[in-house]
Amino acid sequence: MSSTFTFAGQTVRRLGFGAMRITGPGVWGPPADHDEALRVLRRAVELGVDFIDTADSYGPVVSEELIHEALHPYGTVRVATKAGLLRTGPDQWTPCGRPDYLRQQCELSLRRLGVESIDLFQLHRIDPTVPAEEQFGLLKALLDEGKVRAVGLSEVSVEEIRAAQQVVPISTVQNLYNVANRQSEDVLGYCEEQGIGFIPWFPVAAGRLARPGGPLDTAATGLGITVAQLAIAWLLAKSPVMLPIPGTGSVAHLEENCGAGSIVLPDEVVAQLDQLQD
């Protein structure tokens, strides 16, 4: 299975980095250790990561600013960001899909990231109070104007992806998915059919499956790897369109996660994990 994926003419390694956890508690405010956050980002690139996922709402704005400080100019690194969630406090997220708001946030992300075009711009949530076709239409306008190079969606159903595709090409979908949560299995299948990248957020969550002596712990111990590495390696083995983006604010955890990119799981282990349910 290929270690890379191409969307909108951009080829990236399938194991990326999610930049939500380099912010403060509740994804609010700056990180406790600013310099460590910069080290994490730079070390990720040193380890071969060339796909970094963030959002205007992480901080808010903090994550994008740190990415710019640590990595600009980005060279071959592709930076994906999102818009469509208002922040009113720690752990507070409110959808806002008004076209004027989404356009404003795109312009601000362009400024913070220091780029003329965003590699991948994702609608963080479809706002139920705004006609979906208006939100998709704004994404199409940004694409046509060259302000973004590719468009993605987050937390959507197959039906919603199909509706969006009637308006604008969809390059990626970002849904909750991990070894313990397969609620988006149908979306993953549709992405495979369509050649759409599938970005599983919360990729290393394993719930009760990761308990000491449990199935993941036992399998990981048998392979001489960590449970987190097993969870990431399983995602990479699951589908050629899978783009895991494990995030962390620690260089040590980052190095552990990135180590999963070189792990080839035995077929029987993949099959065993396929059958698990939390």
Secondary structure, 3 states (H helix, E strand, C coil): CCCEEEECCEEEECCCEECCCCCCHHHECCCCCHHHHHHHHHHHHHCCCCEEECCCCCECCHHHHHHHHHHCCCCCCEEEEEECEECCCCCCCEECCCHHHHHHHHHHHHHHHCCCCECEEEECCCCCCCCHHHHHHHHHHHHHCCCECCEEEECCCHHHHHHHHCCCCCCEEEEECECCECCCHHHHHHHHHHCCEEEEECCCCCHHHHCCCCHHHHHHHHHCCCHHHHHHHHHHHHCCCECCCCCCCCHHHHHHHHHHHHCCCCHHHHHHHHCCCC
